[in-house]
Amino acid sequence: MSADTLSGEELRRAVSILTQSLQHNHVTFGIIGGAGCSLIFLRHHRPYRGTKDIDVVIQADPARQIDADRISQILYTNHSQDFVKKDAGYGVFVPAVRITGNNGLEKLVEVEIFDFQNWPNRPQYDLSRPDNDRINLNVGQATVAVLSPRWLLREKILSQHQRVGSPKEQSDLSDIRVLLGLVQAKCLTFSGQEQTAALKALLSKLPELREALEAAIECTEVFNPWQWSEEHRRYYRYNQNGTVEWATS
């Protein structure tokens, strides 16, 4: 774990402050990404994952002119005792939570905020949809909303395919292994090219997870025993190694 990775206690301090500030502004939110996984793993007594920052989705409210950009400004402007305006690079500024690190020194934890209004191609950020469910965790004096393990599993399966070759691909794969042990049977339904391609890619990388993935995910394109190919006029399926197996007759 690198020096700038937050310890479990440091993460708890940061999300507690963030939660209280968002609730003060009547913002519906859910923590995602590495911070979300870390909090859920701690709750279920799994090995601590660790993260360097906090990603959070909020529900935009056009009537109140509330969106990700506006809330970012509110945090480092109206809550300057707990947040600073930090340059995240390329001229992009984000709020950073001010906490006291385990070494007694001030530590700044960057917060990146997302919403469906600014990212309309990501319906998973629309917290009004039942499929984007959240759970509440008690962290210190705060009740912290985190996107559910099933939501995180779905996102990690997609992101491991999008981040091939990057260090984050390996953390995605590690997270998937843990999350599969925290979800209910058939909690997800995958369909369409993006989800199906991501699931097939995952099976090719980690064929040993096939049984657990099939238990958690309904996906006829991948887990149906045999499928018909109009192009080849033959039945096929994916074997345990994630490669195509063609019917002999």
N, C-alpha and C positions, 0 to 999 in steps of 0.2 A: 504494500500500500504506500503510495507516494506521500511526500510530506504535506502537500496541499489537499490531500483527501480528508474529508471531514470524518471525525470519529462519530460513533453513534450518539454520544452526548452532545457533541457540537451540532450535529444535524437536528437533534431534538430541539435545541435552543433556537436554531434558525427558523425551523418550520413553525414553532410556537409563536415567535414574534410575527412572522409573515401571516399566519392564520388570524391572529388578533387584529392586525392592521386591515386585512381584507374584510373581516367580519365588521369592523368599525365602519367600513364604507359600504356595507350591505352587498357584498359581492359574492355570488355563487362561484365556487371554484373546486378544483380537484388537482392534487399533486400527481405528476406522472414521471416517467423516465427513471433514471437511476435513484433519485430521491424517493420516488414512490415505491420502487422495488425494495430499497433499503429499509424503509419503514415497515413494509409488510413482512419482510424476512425477519426483522426483529420481533414483530408481534408473534410470529409462528415459531420463534426460537430456531431459526435457520442461521447459518453463518452470516455475519454482517457483510454486506456487499461493499458499501462505501461509495461516495460520490463527491464531486468537487463543487457542484452547484445545485440549484433547484429549478426544475421546470414545472410550470403550473398552467393549467387551462382555466380560463374564466368564462362565464356566460356573459356575453356582451349585452348591454341594455341601451339600445339607441335612444329611448325616451329620456334617459338620464345622461346621454352622451358618454356612456361607459364602454370602453373597449380596452384591448391589451395596451395600446400606447398611452391612453389616458390614465389607466391605473398605474402604469409604470411611473408616469410623471407625478401622480398623487403621492406615491410611496416616498420618492426621494425629495419631494417638495413639502408636503404637509406632514410627513412623518420623519423629518430629518434627524430626530433623536435616535431612530432605529435604522435608518437607511441612508445610503449615500448614492450619488449619481456616479456611475462607474463607466468608463470607456471600455466597451467589449471588443473594440477594434473596428476598423473600416468606418469610423464615424458613428457607430451605433452605441447608444448609451442605454444602460440597464440599471435598475435598482439593485443594490447589494445590501444584504442584511448585515448589520454590525453586531457581532457577538464577541464575547470573551472566550478565546480559545483555551484549550486545556493547559497551555503553557502560560496563561495569565495575560497574554497580549491580545490586542484587538485583531479580529479576523473578519474579513469581508467575504460574504457568500453571495455570489451573483444569482439573480433571479431572472429567468427568461419566461415571459408571459405570452400565452397564445390564446386565440379565440376563433370561433367559427366565422365570425363576420370578416375578419382579415384573411382567413385561410378557408374560403368557401369550398375548396376542393378536398377538405378534410372533415367529412361529416362526423368523424370520431371526436371532434372538438365541440360538437353541439351537445351540451350537457342536458338539454331538454329531451333528448332521445332516450328511451328506456334502455337501449342497447349500450349506452355509455354510462353504466352504473358506477356508483361510488360507494365506498365504505367509510365509516368514521373510526378514527383511532384516537384514543386518549393519550396525549403527549403533554406531560406536565399539567398545566392548568388549561390547556387548549384542547378542543375537539377538532382534530385535523381531518379534512376530507381528502381521501386518496382514491384515484381510479382503481376499480376492483382488480383482483388477480386475473380474472378472465379477460378484462380489457387490456391489461398489461401484456398478457400472453399473446393476444392477437397482434398488438403493436410490435412486440419483439419478433414475432415470426415474420412480419412484413419488413422490419428494419434490418434483420440479419441478411435478407436478400438484397436490400438496397445498399448495404455498407460492406459489400464483399471486399476483402483485402485490407480493411481498416482495423485498427485495434478495437474499435467499438463492435465490430462483428463478433469478436470472441466474447466480449462481455454480454452481448445479446444471447449468444448460444448458452453461456453459463446461466443467465437469468431464465431462459426457457426451461432448462433442466429443473430448476427449483420451482418455478411457477407451475409446471405440470403436476407437481405433488400437492398443490394448494387449490386446485380447481375441481369442480364437479364433473361427472360424466356428461358428455355431449353438451357442454356449456357454450360451444361456439359452432357456428355454421359458416363454412367457407364456400364461396362460389365466385365465378368471374375470373378473368385472366390474372389479375394482380395477386389475389389471394391464393389461387391454385398454383401459380408459378412459384410463389414464396414457399408454400408448403412442400412442393416437389424439391425445391432447392435445399430446404432444411433436411428432408429425408435423405438426400444424396450426401449431405455432410454428416448427419448423425442417424444412420439407419437403425441403430439400436433403440432409438426413441419411437419407432414406428408404432408399437403396441400402445404406448402411453398417448401418443398423438391421436391415434385412431379412437381411443377411449374418450378423449376430450373433445374431438372435433368431428362434426358431421360434414363430410365432403365427398360427394358421390364421384366427382371427377378423379379423385386420388384413391379413395379407399374402397370404391365399388370393385368387387372381385374382377369383373371383366367389363370392358367398354368397347363399343364398336367404332372403328375408324372408317369413315366413308372413303377417305383417300386411299387407304390400303385394302379396303374391303375385308378386313380381318378384325378379330377381337384382340384386345391387348390389356395388360394391367401392369402396375408397378410392383416389382418384387421387393424383397427386404433391403436390397442395396439402393433402392430408389431409381433403378434403371428399368427401361421398358422390356416387358416380356410378351412376345406374340404367341397367340394360340396356334397350334400346329394344324388344326383342321377347322 
